[in-house]
Amino acid sequence: MMMRERAVWTKPALHELLRSELRGVRVIVVSNREPYIHRRGPGGIECIQPASGLTVALDPIMRASGGVWVAHGSGDADRLAVDARDHVAVPPEAPSYTLRRVWLSREMEERYYYGLANEGLWPLCHIAFHRPTFRLADWESYRRVNQIFAETVLEEADGEPALVFIQDYHFGLLPRLLKERNPDLTVAQFWHIPWPNRETFRAFPWKEELLDGLLGNDLLGFHLRYHCGNFLETVERGLEAMVDTEHSNVWRGGRLTRVRAFPISIDYAHHVEEAEGAAVRTHMELWHRELGRSHRFLGVGMDRADYTKGIPERLRAIDRLLETHAEYRGKLLFVQVAVPSRTHISGYERLNEEIVELAEEINAKWEREGWRPIRLYCRHLPQQELMALHRLSDFCMVTSLHDGMNLVAKEYVASRTDNEGVLVLSSFTGAARELTSALLVNPFSVDEVADAVHTALTMPEAERRLRMEKLRKAVREKNIFTWAGNIMRTLLDVEGLPGARPPAEAWTALPAN
């Protein structure tokens, strides 16, 4: 049934849609990361909800449907919290759905997650000039983990029709494995990172198997239409399949996969509420004391320490700004939060070292009378502390070399309830398609980024406020519930999705497999 467009999706609106439309439909969500983790604490076992935009988006779906969320159990007390079927009811304070944990050996996790997914697919899909690593043992582990998750999902579905919603690049083979065993499943997947052009993807040694796995989906989502186009062209050149680029559909083996763009976002209303709260105001005062009063201008950058985020290039842009604009010497402070990530992968270790060394080098070059231009924090900071930095800053730099979306940019905008601040944003982020009132830059050009920071610091107040108002409107109207609602509505609007058939004239062009 067709449903009318919503101007702005909200959490209650999403919940109501699912409650009314999913009655009797079993919903199974699959992700590598679990929405709740049990760990040992000083007072015994505690259950925490990790900071995750994914959980924010999918939690309302699960609460409304009372479904099952299948994920890797990674907490040190996870096994103690489950029953004999590896189930635990969540959320702990008001259980409304089931978390089914999957157990992986340390070697399996090492090869499937850190190996194939993060040393292979991650750099392959992000055009950031970091060479991917492909090992047969990693691929075999990836295949095995996808099979383990398939067995778990099929067990939860118990041979009945169900809607399965798979998350990300860790499970590229899972859709086909599920469809082969239970054709009555409706399977959708969201690929949270970019999809590269077909020439780049040709480097992947097991490309046919991965593409075939993804075409087991009834609906495959990406952040951008550009990524959808790349995927369609990759399939057209790499597999025996009929690709309808005009309608963004693929027919393979008599089955249809719809390929659609669903830009992900944040919980705007909740973020605004927190940003205006007493806790953030307290952290603003604490940051004032921490950073001192020696600077007139404050810039911020907040990222995982990943080579796709362009942190060294960003620091070099600050260095170039100080070279070309002497008026900022002694007056500009740039705070970079670089959260360590995947640190036991050697490339990430080297990146962390490079960031620290570069910050020290720039500080040594420019320091004077107690002032140093770069303040580096290589640790995780709670969200409210980051919001406080957002609100104190004159500008925020999001200069990723390549990013599927980048939610830091949207979080900064949502934090600026005062309509102040300037966002300097890489044109190679998915967010740049929506946040067009930011100062868009080529992050590979140090001079261009430095010039953009100068523009941000000299921008007239009226222009600054107008740009931020437009940015905030974009994030408010395309929030995380827009993303989830549009995906679910697309699935609900398609009649007979699992058994859909191509036009009669297409059958002669389709392979038999």
C-alpha positions as CSV (number, residue, x, y, z in Angstrom):
1,M,0.0,0.0,0.0
2,M,1.3,3.5,-0.8
3,M,1.9,5.9,2.0
4,R,2.0,9.7,1.7
5,E,5.3,11.5,2.1
6,R,6.1,13.0,5.5
7,A,7.6,16.4,5.8
8,V,9.6,15.5,8.9
9,W,9.8,12.1,10.4
10,T,9.9,11.8,14.2
11,K,10.5,8.8,16.5
12,P,6.7,8.6,17.4
13,A,5.8,8.7,13.7
14,L,8.2,5.9,12.9
15,H,6.9,3.9,15.8
16,E,3.3,4.3,14.7
17,L,4.1,3.3,11.1
18,L,5.7,0.1,12.2
19,R,3.2,-0.7,14.9
20,S,0.3,-0.4,12.4
21,E,2.0,-1.9,9.4
22,L,4.1,-4.7,10.8
23,R,1.5,-6.5,12.8
24,G,2.2,-10.2,12.7
25,V,5.4,-9.7,10.7
26,R,8.6,-11.0,12.4
27,V,11.5,-8.5,12.2
28,I,15.1,-9.6,12.5
29,V,17.9,-7.1,12.5
30,V,21.5,-8.2,11.8
31,S,24.6,-6.2,12.7
32,N,28.2,-6.9,13.8
33,R,27.9,-4.5,16.8
34,E,25.3,-5.2,19.4
35,P,22.9,-2.6,20.7
36,Y,23.5,-3.5,24.4
37,I,26.7,-4.9,26.0
38,H,27.0,-6.6,29.3
39,R,30.3,-6.1,31.1
40,R,31.8,-6.6,34.5
41,G,31.8,-3.4,36.6
42,P,32.8,-2.5,40.2
43,G,29.2,-3.3,41.4
44,G,28.8,-6.5,39.3
45,I,27.5,-7.0,35.8
46,E,26.2,-3.8,34.1
47,C,24.4,-3.4,30.8
48,I,25.4,-0.4,28.7
49,Q,24.1,1.0,25.4
50,P,27.2,2.0,23.2
51,A,27.1,5.4,21.5
52,S,25.8,4.5,18.0
53,G,23.7,6.2,15.4
54,L,22.7,2.8,14.2
55,T,21.2,1.9,17.5
56,V,19.3,5.2,17.6
57,A,17.8,4.4,14.2
58,L,17.0,0.7,14.7
59,D,15.9,0.7,18.3
60,P,12.4,2.2,17.5
61,I,11.9,-0.5,14.8
62,M,12.7,-3.2,17.2
63,R,10.6,-1.8,20.1
64,A,7.6,-1.4,17.7
65,S,8.0,-4.9,16.2
66,G,9.1,-6.9,19.2
67,G,11.6,-8.6,17.0
68,V,15.1,-10.1,17.3
69,W,18.4,-8.3,16.9
70,V,21.2,-10.7,15.9
71,A,24.7,-9.5,16.7
72,H,28.2,-10.5,17.8
73,G,28.5,-10.9,21.6
74,S,31.6,-8.9,22.5
75,G,31.1,-7.9,26.1
76,D,33.2,-9.6,28.8
77,A,29.9,-10.6,30.6
78,D,27.7,-11.2,27.6
79,R,27.7,-15.0,28.0
80,L,26.5,-14.6,31.6
81,A,23.5,-12.5,30.7
82,V,21.9,-14.8,28.0
83,D,19.6,-17.8,28.4
84,A,20.2,-21.3,27.0
85,R,19.3,-20.0,23.5
86,D,21.7,-17.1,23.7
87,H,18.8,-14.7,24.1
88,V,18.5,-11.7,26.4
89,A,15.6,-9.3,26.6
90,V,16.4,-5.6,26.0
91,P,16.3,-2.8,26.9
92,P,17.0,-3.9,30.4
93,E,14.8,-1.2,32.1
94,A,11.7,-2.0,29.9
95,P,12.3,-5.2,27.7
96,S,10.5,-5.0,24.4
97,Y,12.6,-7.1,22.0
98,T,15.2,-9.9,22.0
99,L,19.0,-9.7,21.5
100,R,20.4,-12.9,20.1
101,R,24.1,-13.1,20.5
102,V,26.5,-14.9,18.1
103,W,29.8,-16.1,19.5
104,L,32.9,-15.9,17.4
105,S,36.4,-17.1,18.2
106,R,39.2,-14.6,18.6
107,E,40.8,-15.8,15.4
108,M,37.5,-15.6,13.5
109,E,37.0,-12.0,14.6
110,E,40.6,-11.2,13.8
111,R,40.3,-12.5,10.2
112,Y,36.7,-11.7,9.3
113,Y,36.3,-8.3,11.0
114,Y,39.8,-6.8,11.2
115,G,41.2,-8.6,8.2
116,L,38.7,-8.9,5.3
117,A,36.3,-6.2,6.4
118,N,38.6,-3.5,7.7
119,E,41.9,-4.2,5.9
120,G,40.2,-5.3,2.7
121,L,36.7,-3.9,2.0
122,W,37.2,-0.7,4.0
123,P,40.1,0.7,2.1
124,L,38.8,-0.7,-1.2
125,C,35.5,1.2,-0.8
126,H,37.1,4.5,0.5
127,I,39.2,6.1,-2.2
128,A,41.8,7.4,0.2
129,F,44.9,6.0,-1.4
130,H,45.4,3.4,1.2
131,R,46.2,0.0,-0.3
132,P,43.8,-2.8,0.7
133,T,45.1,-6.2,1.9
134,F,43.4,-9.3,0.6
135,R,44.2,-12.7,2.2
136,L,42.5,-16.0,1.3
137,A,42.3,-17.0,5.0
138,D,40.5,-13.7,5.8
139,W,38.0,-14.3,3.0
140,E,37.4,-17.9,4.2
141,S,36.8,-16.6,7.7
142,Y,34.4,-13.8,6.3
143,R,32.5,-16.5,4.4
144,R,32.3,-18.7,7.6
145,V,31.1,-15.9,9.8
146,N,28.4,-15.1,7.2
147,Q,27.3,-18.7,7.3
148,I,27.2,-18.7,11.1
149,F,25.0,-15.6,11.1
150,A,22.8,-17.2,8.4
151,E,22.2,-20.3,10.5
152,T,21.3,-18.0,13.5
153,V,18.9,-15.9,11.5
154,L,17.2,-19.0,9.9
155,E,16.8,-20.5,13.3
156,E,15.1,-17.3,14.6
157,A,12.8,-17.2,11.5
158,D,12.0,-20.9,12.1
159,G,11.0,-21.5,8.4
160,E,8.3,-18.7,8.5
161,P,8.2,-15.4,6.5
162,A,10.1,-12.6,8.2
163,L,11.6,-9.3,7.4
164,V,15.4,-9.3,7.8
165,F,17.3,-6.0,7.9
166,I,21.1,-6.5,7.6
167,Q,23.6,-3.8,8.4
168,D,26.8,-3.0,6.6
169,Y,29.8,-4.5,4.8
170,H,30.5,-7.3,7.2
171,F,27.7,-9.4,5.8
172,G,28.0,-9.2,2.0
173,L,27.3,-12.9,1.6
174,L,24.4,-13.2,4.1
175,P,21.5,-12.2,1.9
176,R,22.0,-14.9,-0.7
177,L,22.6,-17.5,2.0
178,L,19.3,-16.6,3.6
179,K,17.3,-16.5,0.4
180,E,18.6,-19.9,-0.8
181,R,17.4,-21.5,2.5
182,N,14.2,-19.6,3.0
183,P,12.8,-17.7,-0.1
184,D,9.9,-16.4,2.0
185,L,12.2,-14.0,3.8
186,T,12.1,-10.4,2.8
187,V,15.8,-9.3,3.0
188,A,17.0,-5.7,3.0
189,Q,20.6,-4.4,3.6
190,F,22.1,-1.0,4.2
191,W,25.8,-0.6,3.1
192,H,27.1,2.1,5.4
193,I,30.3,2.9,3.5
194,P,30.8,4.1,-0.1
195,W,30.7,1.8,-3.1
196,P,33.7,2.3,-5.3
197,N,33.7,2.7,-9.1
198,R,33.8,-0.6,-11.1
199,E,37.5,-0.3,-12.0
200,T,38.5,0.0,-8.3
201,F,36.2,-2.9,-7.4
202,R,37.9,-5.1,-10.0
203,A,40.8,-5.5,-7.5
204,F,38.7,-7.5,-5.1
205,P,39.6,-11.2,-5.7
206,W,36.2,-12.6,-4.8
207,K,34.1,-10.0,-6.5
208,E,31.6,-12.3,-8.2
209,E,30.7,-14.1,-5.0
210,L,30.3,-10.9,-3.1
211,L,28.1,-9.3,-5.8
212,D,26.0,-12.4,-6.0
213,G,25.6,-12.4,-2.2
214,L,24.4,-8.7,-2.2
215,L,22.0,-9.4,-5.0
216,G,20.2,-11.8,-2.6
217,N,18.6,-8.7,-1.2
218,D,15.2,-7.5,-2.1
219,L,16.3,-4.0,-1.2
220,L,19.9,-2.8,-1.1
221,G,20.5,0.7,0.3
222,F,23.4,3.2,0.0
223,H,23.9,6.7,1.3
224,L,24.0,8.4,-2.1
225,R,22.6,7.9,-5.6
226,Y,26.2,8.1,-6.8
227,H,27.1,5.0,-4.8
228,C,24.0,3.3,-6.2
229,G,25.2,4.1,-9.7
230,N,28.6,2.7,-9.0
231,F,27.1,-0.5,-7.7
232,L,24.8,-0.9,-10.7
233,E,27.7,-0.3,-13.1
234,T,29.9,-2.8,-11.2
235,V,27.1,-5.5,-11.5
236,E,26.5,-4.7,-15.2
237,R,30.2,-5.2,-16.0
238,G,31.0,-8.0,-13.6
239,L,28.0,-10.4,-13.5
240,E,25.4,-12.0,-15.7
241,A,22.4,-9.9,-14.7
242,M,20.0,-7.5,-16.2
243,V,20.5,-4.0,-14.9
244,D,17.8,-1.3,-15.2
245,T,19.8,1.8,-14.5
246,E,16.8,4.1,-15.1
247,H,14.8,2.5,-12.2
248,S,17.8,1.4,-10.3
249,N,16.9,-2.3,-10.3
250,V,18.8,-5.5,-10.9
251,W,17.4,-8.8,-12.1
252,R,19.5,-12.0,-11.5
253,G,18.3,-15.6,-11.5
254,G,14.7,-14.4,-11.9
255,R,14.8,-12.3,-8.8
256,L,14.7,-8.5,-8.3
257,T,17.0,-6.4,-6.2
258,R,16.0,-2.7,-5.8
259,V,19.0,-0.4,-5.2
260,R,18.1,2.8,-3.5
261,A,19.7,5.8,-1.8
262,F,18.8,6.5,1.9
263,P,21.1,9.2,3.4
264,I,21.6,8.4,7.1
265,S,21.5,11.1,9.8
266,I,21.2,11.8,13.5
267,D,18.4,12.1,16.1
268,Y,18.2,15.9,15.7
269,A,15.6,16.6,18.3
270,H,17.4,14.6,21.0
271,H,20.8,16.2,20.1
272,V,19.3,19.7,20.3
273,E,17.8,18.9,23.7
274,E,21.1,17.6,25.1
275,A,23.1,20.5,23.6
276,E,20.9,23.0,25.4
277,G,21.0,21.1,28.7
278,A,22.7,21.9,32.0
279,A,25.4,19.2,31.6
280,V,26.7,20.7,28.3
281,R,26.8,24.1,29.9
282,T,28.8,22.7,32.8
283,H,31.2,21.1,30.3
284,M,31.5,24.4,28.5
285,E,32.8,26.0,31.7
286,L,35.2,23.1,32.2
287,W,36.6,23.5,28.7
288,H,37.1,27.2,29.3
289,R,39.4,26.3,32.2
290,E,41.0,23.4,30.3
291,L,41.9,25.4,27.2
292,G,42.7,28.7,29.0
293,R,42.1,32.2,27.8
294,S,45.2,32.8,25.7
295,H,43.3,32.4,22.3
296,R,40.8,34.5,20.5
297,F,39.7,32.0,17.9
298,L,38.8,28.3,18.5
299,G,38.5,25.6,15.9
300,V,37.6,21.9,16.5
301,G,37.9,18.6,14.7
302,M,36.5,15.3,16.0
303,D,37.1,12.0,14.4
304,R,38.1,8.4,14.8
305,A,41.8,8.1,14.1
306,D,41.3,6.6,10.6
307,Y,43.2,7.4,7.5
308,T,40.0,8.3,5.7
309,K,39.3,11.2,8.0
310,G,42.2,13.4,6.7
311,I,43.5,14.4,10.2
312,P,47.2,15.0,9.1
313,E,46.0,17.0,6.1
314,R,43.8,19.1,8.4
315,L,46.7,19.8,10.8
316,R,48.9,20.8,7.9
317,A,46.1,23.3,6.8
318,I,46.3,24.9,10.2
319,D,50.1,25.2,9.8
320,R,49.6,26.8,6.4
321,L,47.1,29.2,7.7
322,L,49.6,30.4,10.3
323,E,52.3,30.7,7.6
324,T,50.1,32.9,5.3
325,H,48.1,34.9,8.0
326,A,50.4,36.1,10.7
327,E,47.4,37.7,12.5
328,Y,46.3,34.3,13.8
329,R,49.7,33.6,15.5
330,G,49.2,33.5,19.2
331,K,45.4,33.9,18.8
332,L,44.1,30.7,17.2
333,L,43.7,27.4,19.0
334,F,42.7,24.2,17.2
335,V,41.4,21.3,19.2
336,Q,41.6,17.9,17.5
337,V,40.0,14.9,19.1
338,A,41.4,11.7,17.5
339,V,39.8,8.7,19.1
340,P,42.0,5.6,18.7
341,S,40.5,3.0,16.4
342,R,41.5,-0.6,15.3
343,T,44.9,0.1,17.0
344,H,46.2,-3.5,16.6
345,I,46.1,-3.0,12.8
346,S,49.6,-1.8,12.0
347,G,48.5,1.0,9.6
348,Y,46.3,2.5,12.3
349,E,49.2,2.4,14.8
350,R,51.4,4.3,12.3
351,L,48.6,6.8,11.7
352,N,48.3,7.5,15.5
353,E,52.0,8.1,15.7
354,E,52.0,10.4,12.7
355,I,49.2,12.5,14.1
356,V,51.0,12.9,17.5
357,E,54.3,13.7,15.8
358,L,52.8,16.2,13.4
359,A,50.9,18.1,16.2
360,E,54.2,18.3,18.2
361,E,56.1,19.5,15.1
362,I,53.6,22.3,14.4
363,N,53.4,23.3,18.0
364,A,57.2,23.5,18.3
365,K,57.3,25.6,15.1
366,W,54.8,28.2,16.3
367,E,54.7,28.2,20.1
368,R,55.2,31.5,22.0
369,E,54.7,32.8,25.5
370,G,52.7,29.7,26.6
371,W,50.6,29.6,23.4
372,R,50.6,26.5,21.2
373,P,48.2,26.3,18.2
374,I,47.3,22.5,18.4
375,R,45.6,20.8,21.3
376,L,45.4,17.1,20.6
377,Y,43.2,14.6,22.6
378,C,43.9,11.0,21.6
379,R,41.0,9.5,23.6
380,H,37.3,8.9,23.6
381,L,35.3,11.9,24.9
382,P,31.7,11.6,26.0
383,Q,29.1,13.1,23.7
384,Q,28.2,16.0,26.0
385,E,31.9,17.1,26.2
386,L,32.0,17.1,22.4
387,M,28.8,19.1,22.2
388,A,30.4,21.7,24.6
389,L,33.3,22.0,22.2
390,H,30.9,22.4,19.3
391,R,29.2,25.3,21.1
392,L,32.4,27.1,22.0
393,S,34.1,26.9,18.6
394,D,34.2,29.4,15.8
395,F,34.5,26.7,13.2
396,C,34.5,22.9,12.9
397,M,36.6,21.1,10.3
398,V,35.2,17.8,8.8
399,T,37.8,17.2,6.0
400,S,37.5,13.5,5.3
401,L,39.4,12.2,2.2
402,H,36.3,10.0,1.5
403,D,33.2,9.3,3.6
404,G,29.9,7.6,3.0
405,M,28.1,10.3,5.0
406,N,29.9,11.6,8.1
407,L,27.7,12.3,11.1
408,V,30.1,14.5,12.9
409,A,29.2,17.3,10.5
410,K,25.5,16.9,11.3
411,E,26.2,16.7,15.1
412,Y,28.1,20.0,14.9
413,V,25.2,21.7,13.1
414,A,22.6,20.3,15.6
415,S,24.7,21.5,18.5
416,R,24.7,25.1,17.3
417,T,21.3,26.1,18.7
418,D,22.7,29.7,18.7
419,N,23.0,29.7,14.9
420,E,26.7,30.5,15.2
421,G,29.8,28.7,14.0
422,V,31.0,27.7,10.5
423,L,31.3,24.2,9.1
424,V,34.3,23.6,6.9
425,L,33.3,20.4,5.1
426,S,35.0,18.1,2.6
427,S,33.2,17.8,-0.7
428,F,34.1,14.1,-0.6
429,T,31.7,13.3,2.2
430,G,28.1,12.2,1.6
431,A,27.1,15.0,4.0
432,A,28.3,17.6,1.4
433,R,25.3,16.7,-0.8
434,E,22.9,17.9,1.9
435,L,24.9,20.5,3.8
436,T,25.5,22.7,0.9
437,S,25.7,25.9,3.0
438,A,28.9,24.7,4.6
439,L,32.3,25.9,3.2
440,L,33.0,23.0,0.9
441,V,36.6,22.2,0.3
442,N,39.0,19.7,-1.4
443,P,40.7,18.1,1.6
444,F,43.7,17.1,-0.5
445,S,44.5,20.8,-1.1
446,V,46.2,22.3,2.0
447,D,45.9,25.8,0.7
448,E,42.2,25.5,-0.1
449,V,41.4,24.3,3.4
450,A,43.6,27.0,5.0
451,D,41.8,29.6,2.9
452,A,38.4,28.2,4.0
453,V,39.4,28.5,7.6
454,H,40.4,32.2,7.0
455,T,37.0,32.7,5.3
456,A,35.2,31.2,8.3
457,L,37.0,33.5,10.8
458,T,36.3,36.6,8.8
459,M,32.8,35.9,7.7
460,P,30.2,38.6,8.5
461,E,27.8,37.6,11.3
462,A,24.7,37.9,9.0
463,E,26.2,35.4,6.5
464,R,27.4,33.1,9.2
465,R,24.0,32.9,10.9
466,L,22.1,32.5,7.6
467,R,24.4,29.6,6.6
468,M,23.9,27.9,9.9
469,E,20.1,28.3,9.8
470,K,20.1,26.5,6.4
471,L,22.3,23.7,7.7
472,R,20.1,23.2,10.7
473,K,17.0,23.0,8.6
474,A,18.6,20.4,6.4
475,V,19.5,18.2,9.4
476,R,16.2,18.7,11.1
477,E,14.2,17.7,8.1
478,K,16.4,14.7,7.1
479,N,17.0,13.1,10.5
480,I,17.7,9.5,11.5
481,F,14.0,8.7,11.6
482,T,13.7,9.9,8.0
483,W,16.3,7.3,7.1
484,A,14.6,4.5,8.9
485,G,11.1,5.5,7.9
486,N,11.9,5.7,4.2
487,I,13.6,2.3,4.2
488,M,10.7,0.7,6.0
489,R,8.1,2.5,3.8
490,T,10.0,1.3,0.7
491,L,9.7,-2.3,1.8
492,L,6.1,-1.9,2.9
493,D,5.1,-0.2,-0.4
494,V,6.4,-3.0,-2.6
495,E,3.6,-5.6,-3.2
496,G,4.8,-9.2,-3.2
497,L,8.4,-8.2,-2.7
498,P,10.0,-11.6,-2.0
499,G,8.5,-13.3,-5.0
500,A,8.6,-10.4,-7.5
501,R,9.1,-11.2,-11.1
502,P,10.7,-9.2,-13.9
503,P,8.7,-8.1,-17.0
504,A,7.9,-11.0,-19.3
505,E,10.1,-9.7,-22.1
506,A,13.1,-9.8,-19.7
507,W,13.1,-13.5,-19.0
508,T,14.9,-14.5,-22.2
509,A,17.8,-12.2,-21.2
510,L,18.2,-13.6,-17.8
511,P,20.7,-16.3,-16.8
512,A,19.4,-19.5,-15.4
513,N,21.4,-19.5,-12.2
